[in-house]
Protein backbone atom coordinates (compact mmCIF):
# COMPACT_ATOMS: atom_id res chain seq x y z
CA UNK A 1 0.00 0.00 0.00
CA UNK A 2 1.48 3.31 -1.06
CA UNK A 3 0.25 6.41 0.73
CA UNK A 4 -0.58 9.08 -1.84
CA UNK A 5 -1.08 12.06 0.45
CA UNK A 6 -1.53 13.04 4.05
CA UNK A 7 -4.44 15.06 5.35
CA UNK A 8 -4.13 17.40 8.32
CA UNK A 9 -7.25 16.25 10.15
CA UNK A 10 -9.62 13.31 10.34
CA UNK A 11 -12.39 15.49 8.86
CA UNK A 12 -10.22 16.49 5.90
CA UNK A 13 -9.26 12.85 5.25
CA UNK A 14 -12.91 11.76 5.28
CA UNK A 15 -13.96 14.60 2.96
CA UNK A 16 -11.19 13.87 0.44
CA UNK A 17 -11.77 10.10 0.55
CA UNK A 18 -15.52 10.57 -0.07
CA UNK A 19 -14.62 12.65 -3.14
CA UNK A 20 -12.53 9.66 -4.33
CA UNK A 21 -15.57 7.35 -4.11
CA UNK A 22 -15.19 5.95 -0.58
CA UNK A 23 -18.79 6.75 0.31
CA UNK A 24 -19.94 3.89 2.55
CA UNK A 25 -19.61 4.23 6.33
CA UNK A 26 -18.22 1.04 7.85
CA UNK A 27 -18.40 0.07 11.52
CA UNK A 28 -16.69 -2.62 13.55
CA UNK A 29 -18.82 -5.22 15.25
CA UNK A 30 -17.84 -8.40 17.01
CA UNK A 31 -16.31 -10.70 14.35
CA UNK A 32 -17.32 -8.53 11.38
CA UNK A 33 -17.37 -5.20 9.60
CA UNK A 34 -20.83 -3.77 9.00
CA UNK A 35 -22.42 -1.17 6.74
CA UNK A 36 -25.88 -0.44 5.35
CA UNK A 37 -25.85 -3.33 2.82
CA UNK A 38 -24.90 -5.91 5.48
CA UNK A 39 -22.12 -7.54 7.49
CA UNK A 40 -18.84 -8.84 6.14
CA UNK A 41 -15.80 -10.71 7.39
CA UNK A 42 -12.44 -8.94 7.40
CA UNK A 43 -11.20 -11.36 4.71
CA UNK A 44 -13.66 -9.69 2.33
CA UNK A 45 -11.81 -6.34 2.45
CA UNK A 46 -8.59 -4.76 1.31
CA UNK A 47 -7.10 -1.69 2.92
CA UNK A 48 -6.57 0.82 0.11
CA UNK A 49 -5.09 3.53 2.32
CA UNK A 50 -4.93 4.56 5.97
CA UNK A 51 -4.21 7.70 7.94
CA UNK A 52 -3.30 7.71 11.63
CA UNK A 53 -3.82 10.75 13.85
CA UNK A 54 -2.44 11.36 17.32
CA UNK A 55 -3.92 13.96 19.62
CA UNK A 56 -1.36 16.58 20.66
CA UNK A 57 -2.63 16.81 24.21
CA UNK A 58 -5.64 14.49 24.48
CA UNK A 59 -5.30 10.71 23.96
CA UNK A 60 -9.02 10.61 23.13
CA UNK A 61 -8.15 12.40 19.86
CA UNK A 62 -6.21 9.37 18.58
CA UNK A 63 -7.85 7.80 15.51
CA UNK A 64 -7.11 5.83 12.37
CA UNK A 65 -9.02 6.46 9.13
CA UNK A 66 -9.12 3.45 6.79
CA UNK A 67 -10.09 3.66 3.12
CA UNK A 68 -11.25 0.09 2.43
CA UNK A 69 -12.83 -1.79 -0.47
CA UNK A 70 -14.76 -5.05 -0.35
CA UNK A 71 -14.26 -7.90 -2.78
CA UNK A 72 -17.70 -7.03 -4.15
CA UNK A 73 -16.63 -3.44 -4.93
CA UNK A 74 -18.10 -1.53 -1.97
CA UNK A 75 -15.75 1.35 -1.15
CA UNK A 76 -15.93 3.14 2.15
CA UNK A 77 -14.36 4.53 5.28
CA UNK A 78 -13.75 2.95 8.65
CA UNK A 79 -12.68 5.23 11.52
CA UNK A 80 -11.34 3.63 14.69
CA UNK A 81 -9.85 4.86 17.91
CA UNK A 82 -6.66 3.33 19.22
CA UNK A 83 -4.76 3.34 22.44
CA UNK A 84 -7.15 3.82 25.33
CA UNK A 85 -10.04 4.36 22.88
CA UNK A 86 -9.87 0.86 21.39
CA UNK A 87 -11.63 -2.26 22.60
CA UNK A 88 -10.72 -5.94 22.39
CA UNK A 89 -12.98 -7.06 19.53
CA UNK A 90 -12.02 -4.04 17.43
CA UNK A 91 -8.36 -4.93 17.87
CA UNK A 92 -8.96 -8.54 16.82
CA UNK A 93 -10.98 -7.57 13.70
CA UNK A 94 -8.35 -4.99 12.71
CA UNK A 95 -5.57 -7.60 13.03
CA UNK A 96 -7.52 -9.84 10.63
CA UNK A 97 -8.16 -6.92 8.26
CA UNK A 98 -4.45 -6.01 8.23
CA UNK A 99 -3.46 -9.57 7.40
CA UNK A 100 -5.37 -9.54 4.08
N, C-alpha and C positions, 0 to 999 in steps of 0.2 A: 504494500500500500504506500503510495507516494503522496505526501501532503502537498496540496497545490497552493494553499494560502492559509494565513492565520487571521482569525477575526478577533477584535479587541474584547468583545463581550459575548456572553451566551446568547443574548438577544440578537446581536448582529449575525452570529453564526447561523442561528435558526432562520432569520430573514433571508440570508444569502442562499442557504441550502434549499429553502422552499422555492426560491426563484430558479434553482437548478433542477426542480422536479421532485424533490424529497418532501412530499406533501402529506403523507400519512403520519399520524401521531402514534408511536408505539409505546407500550407500557410493559414493565416486567411483572410477571405473576409467578407464583410457585411453579417451577418446571416448564415455563413457556414464556413466549413474547406475545402480547395481544395487541389488537387494533380493531377498528370497526368491522372489517370483514371476518375476523375470527381469531383463533389462537394457533400459534405455530411453535414448533420446536426450534432451538437455536441452530440446529444443523440445517435449517431451511433458509438461513440468512448468511450474507457476506457483508463484512464491514467495508464500506467504500472509503470512508474517511472518518477521522475522529479528532476532536478538539478538547483539550483538558484545561480547566480553569481552576486556579487556586486563589482563594480569598486572601487579600493582603493582610487583613486584621481579623477576619471572622471565619473560622473553619466551616461554618454553615454555608459559606459561599462557594465551597468546592464542588465542582460538577464536571461531568464529561458529556459532551454532545457527540452522538454517533450518527453518521449518515449510513443507513443500512438498506440493503435491497434483498428481497426474498427471491427464492428460486422461481417463483411464479411472476416476478416482475414488479411487485409492490415496492415502491421506494418511499422511505420515510425517515423520521428522526426519533431517536431514543435519547432522552436526557436522564442521566443518573447522578446521584450524589456519590461521593466516596469518602473515605476516612470515617469520621464519626457519623456521617449521614447515611452510610450504606447499611444494608441488612444482610443476613446470611444467605437467603435464597437468591437475592439479587447478585451477590458475589458468585454463587455457584452457576447461575445462568450465564453471567458475563464470561466466566472462565470457559464454558462450553462454546459461547459465541466466538470468543477469541481463537479457539482452537480450529475453527473452520475457515 
